[in-house]
Amino acid sequence: MKIIELEIKTSKQMEMLDITPQINKALQENNIAEGICCIYSPHTTCGLMINEHADPTVVQDIMETLNRLVPVNGSYRHLEGNSHAHIKTVLVGSSVHLIIENTQLRLGTWQGVFLCEFDGPRRRRVWIKTIKG
């Protein structure tokens, strides 16, 4: 199977975007009905996670907690000024793996796949690779 590439445009320095609809649309357009997929972000300052997408306060809580743990203005050595974004990406991760069923991601009732922007706004790529099941 080929790699499916999505382009996601972020609009803030730090934000979490629910990209579940774009992934499901790509699966449908490519006639991928069953299997497993790896969803990967090829960026060092942008991650991916699965979490609740029904209540937006969960996203706010996650971002506020990450900012408390890894503040933007810490005593970092990296000269570009985005060390906090690199560290947050390490904590969140760069990929998720999910089951595909009936051309849709098989997620829990309240779950969605989020692109986590920590150094935006930017144009980000997300790669999807599937294995037929």
C-alpha atoms as an extended CHARMM CRD file, in Angstrom:
* protein
*
       133  EXT
         1         1  MET       CA              0.0000000000        0.0000000000        0.0000000000  PROA      1               0.0000000000
         2         2  LYS       CA              1.1380000000        3.5140000000       -0.7370000000  PROA      2               0.0000000000
         3         3  ILE       CA              1.6270000000        6.1960000000        1.8780000000  PROA      3               0.0000000000
         4         4  ILE       CA             -1.2720000000        8.6190000000        2.1050000000  PROA      4               0.0000000000
         5         5  GLU       CA             -0.1840000000       12.1590000000        2.9260000000  PROA      5               0.0000000000
         6         6  LEU       CA             -2.3980000000       14.7510000000        4.5730000000  PROA      6               0.0000000000
         7         7  GLU       CA             -1.4920000000       18.4040000000        4.8080000000  PROA      7               0.0000000000
         8         8  ILE       CA             -2.7380000000       20.1480000000        7.9320000000  PROA      8               0.0000000000
         9         9  LYS       CA             -2.4770000000       23.9080000000        8.3490000000  PROA      9               0.0000000000
        10        10  THR       CA             -2.2050000000       25.0640000000       11.9440000000  PROA      10              0.0000000000
        11        11  SER       CA             -3.1660000000       28.5820000000       12.9620000000  PROA      11              0.0000000000
        12        12  LYS       CA             -1.6970000000       29.0340000000       16.4630000000  PROA      12              0.0000000000
        13        13  GLN       CA              1.6540000000       28.6120000000       18.1620000000  PROA      13              0.0000000000
        14        14  MET       CA              0.2220000000       25.7440000000       20.2140000000  PROA      14              0.0000000000
        15        15  GLU       CA             -2.9970000000       23.8960000000       19.4850000000  PROA      15              0.0000000000
        16        16  MET       CA             -4.5530000000       20.4620000000       19.2140000000  PROA      16              0.0000000000
        17        17  LEU       CA             -6.5400000000       19.7650000000       16.0590000000  PROA      17              0.0000000000
        18        18  ASP       CA             -8.8840000000       16.7950000000       15.7420000000  PROA      18              0.0000000000
        19        19  ILE       CA             -7.8150000000       15.2440000000       12.4260000000  PROA      19              0.0000000000
        20        20  THR       CA            -10.0410000000       12.1580000000       12.6800000000  PROA      20              0.0000000000
        21        21  PRO       CA            -12.4020000000       13.3330000000        9.8880000000  PROA      21              0.0000000000
        22        22  GLN       CA             -9.5020000000       13.9300000000        7.4620000000  PROA      22              0.0000000000
        23        23  ILE       CA             -8.0560000000       10.4830000000        8.2000000000  PROA      23              0.0000000000
        24        24  ASN       CA            -11.4130000000        8.7480000000        7.7450000000  PROA      24              0.0000000000
        25        25  LYS       CA            -11.9780000000       10.6420000000        4.4870000000  PROA      25              0.0000000000
        26        26  ALA       CA             -8.5590000000        9.5390000000        3.2010000000  PROA      26              0.0000000000
        27        27  LEU       CA             -9.3290000000        5.9170000000        4.1020000000  PROA      27              0.0000000000
        28        28  GLN       CA            -12.6420000000        6.0960000000        2.2410000000  PROA      28              0.0000000000
        29        29  GLU       CA            -11.1390000000        7.8190000000       -0.8200000000  PROA      29              0.0000000000
        30        30  ASN       CA             -8.4530000000        5.1210000000       -1.0150000000  PROA      30              0.0000000000
        31        31  ASN       CA            -10.9560000000        2.2700000000       -0.5230000000  PROA      31              0.0000000000
        32        32  ILE       CA             -9.2240000000        0.9830000000        2.5970000000  PROA      32              0.0000000000
        33        33  ALA       CA            -11.9830000000       -0.9590000000        4.3200000000  PROA      33              0.0000000000
        34        34  GLU       CA            -10.1680000000       -3.1560000000        6.8690000000  PROA      34              0.0000000000
        35        35  GLY       CA             -6.7450000000       -3.3840000000        8.4520000000  PROA      35              0.0000000000
        36        36  ILE       CA             -4.3580000000       -1.5070000000       10.6520000000  PROA      36              0.0000000000
        37        37  CYS       CA             -2.9300000000        1.9260000000       10.0790000000  PROA      37              0.0000000000
        38        38  CYS       CA              0.0770000000        3.8020000000       11.3320000000  PROA      38              0.0000000000
        39        39  ILE       CA             -0.4480000000        7.5540000000       11.4480000000  PROA      39              0.0000000000
        40        40  TYR       CA              2.8750000000        9.4020000000       11.6620000000  PROA      40              0.0000000000
        41        41  SER       CA              4.0360000000       13.0010000000       11.9390000000  PROA      41              0.0000000000
        42        42  PRO       CA              7.4690000000       13.5960000000       10.3330000000  PROA      42              0.0000000000
        43        43  HSD       CA              8.1020000000       16.6910000000       12.4660000000  PROA      43              0.0000000000
        44        44  THR       CA             10.1390000000       17.2510000000       15.6220000000  PROA      44              0.0000000000
        45        45  THR       CA              7.9100000000       19.9910000000       17.0500000000  PROA      45              0.0000000000
        46        46  CYS       CA              4.4950000000       18.5020000000       16.2960000000  PROA      46              0.0000000000
        47        47  GLY       CA              3.0490000000       15.2720000000       17.6800000000  PROA      47              0.0000000000
        48        48  LEU       CA              0.0320000000       12.9980000000       17.4840000000  PROA      48              0.0000000000
        49        49  MET       CA             -2.1910000000       11.5930000000       20.2000000000  PROA      49              0.0000000000
        50        50  ILE       CA             -5.4890000000        9.8560000000       20.7790000000  PROA      50              0.0000000000
        51        51  ASN       CA             -7.7140000000       11.4410000000       23.3810000000  PROA      51              0.0000000000
        52        52  GLU       CA            -11.1980000000       12.7330000000       24.0790000000  PROA      52              0.0000000000
        53        53  HSD       CA            -12.6680000000       14.9020000000       21.3520000000  PROA      53              0.0000000000
        54        54  ALA       CA            -16.1750000000       15.4310000000       22.7240000000  PROA      54              0.0000000000
        55        55  ASP       CA            -15.3460000000       17.9660000000       25.4370000000  PROA      55              0.0000000000
        56        56  PRO       CA            -12.9750000000       20.7860000000       24.3660000000  PROA      56              0.0000000000
        57        57  THR       CA            -11.9640000000       21.4270000000       27.9820000000  PROA      57              0.0000000000
        58        58  VAL       CA             -9.9630000000       18.1760000000       27.8980000000  PROA      58              0.0000000000
        59        59  VAL       CA             -7.7810000000       19.6520000000       25.1390000000  PROA      59              0.0000000000
        60        60  GLN       CA             -7.3730000000       22.8440000000       27.1720000000  PROA      60              0.0000000000
        61        61  ASP       CA             -6.3700000000       20.8350000000       30.2520000000  PROA      61              0.0000000000
        62        62  ILE       CA             -3.8080000000       18.8360000000       28.2740000000  PROA      62              0.0000000000
        63        63  MET       CA             -2.2310000000       21.9400000000       26.7300000000  PROA      63              0.0000000000
        64        64  GLU       CA             -2.1710000000       23.8450000000       30.0390000000  PROA      64              0.0000000000
        65        65  THR       CA             -0.5620000000       20.8800000000       31.8070000000  PROA      65              0.0000000000
        66        66  LEU       CA              2.0700000000       20.4400000000       29.0820000000  PROA      66              0.0000000000
        67        67  ASN       CA              2.8480000000       24.1660000000       29.3210000000  PROA      67              0.0000000000
        68        68  ARG       CA              3.2640000000       23.9090000000       33.1070000000  PROA      68              0.0000000000
        69        69  LEU       CA              5.5290000000       20.8660000000       32.7460000000  PROA      69              0.0000000000
        70        70  VAL       CA              7.5160000000       22.3320000000       29.8400000000  PROA      70              0.0000000000
        71        71  PRO       CA              7.2060000000       26.1420000000       29.7950000000  PROA      71              0.0000000000
        72        72  VAL       CA              7.8210000000       28.0800000000       26.5990000000  PROA      72              0.0000000000
        73        73  ASN       CA             10.4270000000       30.2920000000       28.2710000000  PROA      73              0.0000000000
        74        74  GLY       CA             12.5730000000       27.7750000000       30.0980000000  PROA      74              0.0000000000
        75        75  SER       CA             16.3400000000       27.8350000000       30.4460000000  PROA      75              0.0000000000
        76        76  TYR       CA             17.0070000000       25.8960000000       27.2570000000  PROA      76              0.0000000000
        77        77  ARG       CA             20.2130000000       25.7600000000       25.1950000000  PROA      77              0.0000000000
        78        78  HSD       CA             18.6890000000       25.2160000000       21.7300000000  PROA      78              0.0000000000
        79        79  LEU       CA             19.2150000000       28.4480000000       19.7790000000  PROA      79              0.0000000000
        80        80  GLU       CA             16.0140000000       28.3780000000       17.7250000000  PROA      80              0.0000000000
        81        81  GLY       CA             13.8770000000       29.1430000000       20.7610000000  PROA      81              0.0000000000
        82        82  ASN       CA             11.5840000000       26.1450000000       20.3440000000  PROA      82              0.0000000000
        83        83  SER       CA             13.0820000000       23.6210000000       22.7590000000  PROA      83              0.0000000000
        84        84  HSD       CA              9.7790000000       23.4600000000       24.6070000000  PROA      84              0.0000000000
        85        85  ALA       CA              8.1460000000       22.2300000000       21.3770000000  PROA      85              0.0000000000
        86        86  HSD       CA             10.7360000000       19.4910000000       20.8870000000  PROA      86              0.0000000000
        87        87  ILE       CA             10.2970000000       18.2790000000       24.4750000000  PROA      87              0.0000000000
        88        88  LYS       CA              6.4850000000       18.3180000000       24.2670000000  PROA      88              0.0000000000
        89        89  THR       CA              6.6580000000       16.2730000000       21.0690000000  PROA      89              0.0000000000
        90        90  VAL       CA              8.8300000000       13.6990000000       22.8420000000  PROA      90              0.0000000000
        91        91  LEU       CA              6.2330000000       13.4690000000       25.6320000000  PROA      91              0.0000000000
        92        92  VAL       CA              3.2460000000       13.2080000000       23.2650000000  PROA      92              0.0000000000
        93        93  GLY       CA              4.8280000000       11.0250000000       20.5780000000  PROA      93              0.0000000000
        94        94  SER       CA              4.9700000000       11.1400000000       16.8030000000  PROA      94              0.0000000000
        95        95  SER       CA              2.6960000000        8.2680000000       15.8240000000  PROA      95              0.0000000000
        96        96  VAL       CA             -0.4560000000        6.3470000000       16.6720000000  PROA      96              0.0000000000
        97        97  HSD       CA             -1.6220000000        2.9470000000       15.4560000000  PROA      97              0.0000000000
        98        98  LEU       CA             -5.2680000000        2.0620000000       14.9690000000  PROA      98              0.0000000000
        99        99  ILE       CA             -7.6220000000       -0.5590000000       13.6240000000  PROA      99              0.0000000000
       100       100  ILE       CA             -9.5860000000        0.2230000000       10.4460000000  PROA      100             0.0000000000
       101       101  GLU       CA            -13.0830000000       -1.2100000000       10.1370000000  PROA      101             0.0000000000
       102       102  ASN       CA            -15.6180000000       -0.3530000000        7.4210000000  PROA      102             0.0000000000
       103       103  THR       CA            -13.3440000000        2.4250000000        6.0360000000  PROA      103             0.0000000000
       104       104  GLN       CA            -13.2810000000        4.1560000000        9.4410000000  PROA      104             0.0000000000
       105       105  LEU       CA            -10.8510000000        4.2980000000       12.3320000000  PROA      105             0.0000000000
       106       106  ARG       CA            -12.0450000000        2.0330000000       15.1340000000  PROA      106             0.0000000000
       107       107  LEU       CA            -12.0110000000        4.4290000000       18.0790000000  PROA      107             0.0000000000
       108       108  GLY       CA            -13.7340000000        4.5200000000       21.4350000000  PROA      108             0.0000000000
       109       109  THR       CA            -16.9240000000        6.5490000000       21.7790000000  PROA      109             0.0000000000
       110       110  TRP       CA            -15.2050000000        9.7400000000       22.9320000000  PROA      110             0.0000000000
       111       111  GLN       CA            -11.8630000000        9.3230000000       21.1420000000  PROA      111             0.0000000000
       112       112  GLY       CA            -10.2950000000       11.2750000000       18.3130000000  PROA      112             0.0000000000
       113       113  VAL       CA             -6.8580000000       11.5710000000       16.7290000000  PROA      113             0.0000000000
       114       114  PHE       CA             -5.2010000000       14.9160000000       17.4130000000  PROA      114             0.0000000000
       115       115  LEU       CA             -2.3700000000       16.7100000000       15.6980000000  PROA      115             0.0000000000
       116       116  CYS       CA             -0.5630000000       18.5470000000       18.5060000000  PROA      116             0.0000000000
       117       117  GLU       CA              1.1030000000       21.7330000000       17.2670000000  PROA      117             0.0000000000
       118       118  PHE       CA              3.7810000000       23.1110000000       19.5630000000  PROA      118             0.0000000000
       119       119  ASP       CA              5.6750000000       25.4760000000       17.2210000000  PROA      119             0.0000000000
       120       120  GLY       CA              3.1780000000       27.0240000000       14.8400000000  PROA      120             0.0000000000
       121       121  PRO       CA              1.5260000000       28.2410000000       12.9150000000  PROA      121             0.0000000000
       122       122  ARG       CA              2.8100000000       25.9640000000       10.1800000000  PROA      122             0.0000000000
       123       123  ARG       CA              1.8620000000       23.6010000000        7.4010000000  PROA      123             0.0000000000
       124       124  ARG       CA              2.2540000000       20.0760000000        8.7310000000  PROA      124             0.0000000000
       125       125  ARG       CA              2.2710000000       16.7140000000        7.0280000000  PROA      125             0.0000000000
       126       126  VAL       CA              0.7550000000       13.5330000000        8.3940000000  PROA      126             0.0000000000
       127       127  TRP       CA              1.5760000000       10.2210000000        6.7680000000  PROA      127             0.0000000000
       128       128  ILE       CA             -0.7760000000        7.2360000000        6.8550000000  PROA      128             0.0000000000
       129       129  LYS       CA              0.4280000000        3.7220000000        6.0330000000  PROA      129             0.0000000000
       130       130  THR       CA             -1.9790000000        0.8160000000        6.1450000000  PROA      130             0.0000000000
       131       131  ILE       CA             -1.7850000000       -2.9540000000        6.3020000000  PROA      131             0.0000000000
       132       132  LYS       CA             -4.7870000000       -4.8280000000        4.9440000000  PROA      132             0.0000000000
       133       133  GLY       CA             -6.5080000000       -7.0470000000        7.4540000000  PROA      133             0.0000000000
